[in-house]
C-alpha cells in the first residue's frame, strides 16, 4: 500500500461506471482511496484517461495492471460476463477486488470465483451493492431483524422505475443480448433490488415466473418480469420489474404478523407496529368490535402505531461510501457492507426466474446449473452474435 495509508484503486474499464468512480475519488469523496491506475481495451478511453488523470498509469489490459505494482485493489467496471474471471485473476495475483454488480451472469461462473476467494481469505473480496449503504434500507433491515414487525408473512416489490428508450439499447452491440450482456432488466437494472429483497427478507426456496422477452422493446432479452417466490412455511413474495413504464413505480412492502413496512420510491418508509400479534388481536375481537370496524369507528391507536422514516440521500454518496468501506476493510479490518460472497444470491435468483419462464415450471433455488447454462447457450447460439459460454 502507499505510504500515506490510502488504497490505490485500479479501475478496470473507464466507461460510465468506472468514470464515475474515478471522479468520486479525484473529488475526495473516498478519503481512503487514490486512483492507482486505469485499464481499458478501448484506445480512445485510454487517451481520455491519460488526459483527464495525468500522471496516472494507463494500461490496455487488466493483466498488465495486476502485474504493474501500481494498485492495492481493483474494481471491475466491465460487461457482466467478465466480472468473475477478472475477480479470479485479481485474487490469484494477491490484489484485493471489488466486483461490480452482478457478480456474473450464471451461477456456475460465480461459484468458481467464490471458490478462489474462499481459498484466499487474505485477499479482500467485495461487491458493489451500493444500496446496502442506503441508511433507509439499513434501518429497515434492523427493524426486521429485531422482530419489530414480527415474523415475515409476505413481501412484494414493484420496481418499474427503469424506463429505457430504444436508443439506450441501440448504443452498443453487446447491450440487451444473451451473449453480450446475459439478460435484460434482471441482470442490468434490478440486481440491487434482488439483493436488498433477499438481504432483508431472506433467500427464497423456489420461484415461479412469467417473463416477457422483447415485450415493448426491439431486444432479445427480458423487459418485463413478474415472479412469485416461495420462502417456505407459507411465506411468499412477489417481484415485478420492467423497462417500459415511463412514469414507473418503486414500492416495497413487507408484511409481518405484528406489523408492516411500506417503502415508497426508496426514500420514505411507513412502519406500522401492532400492539399485539395480528392473530391475538383477531381472536380478541367480539361482534361489537367487528361492527366498529365495518362502520369506521374503531380507534386505530388501540391496535397499532405508525412511524415514518426518511433519510437524506445525496447522489453518489452511497457508491462512494461502499468504496470507502472497502478501503477501511483493507486498512483496518472494518466489516464489509457487501461481502463478495453475497453476490451469488442475486445471480441465483435471476437464473431461477429465467429458468422458470423458459420451462414454464416452478424452479427451486437449487436448480441444475448445467440445465440453466444449456438453456442460456441455446439462446446465445440462436442470437448468432457471440460464442456460447462454458
Beta strands, then each sheet from edge to edge (+ up, - down):
strand 1: 7-12
strand 2: 33-39
strand 3: 57-59
strand 4: 73-76
strand 5: 96-99
strand 6: 125-127
strand 7: 152-159
strand 8: 206-213
strand 9: 222-232
strand 10: 235-242
strand 11: 250-256
strand 12: 259-264
strand 13: 268-274
strand 14: 304-310
strand 15: 363-364
sheet 1: 3+ 2+ 1+ 4+ 5+ 6+
sheet 2: 14+ 13- 12+ 11- 7+ 10+ 9- 8+ 15-
end
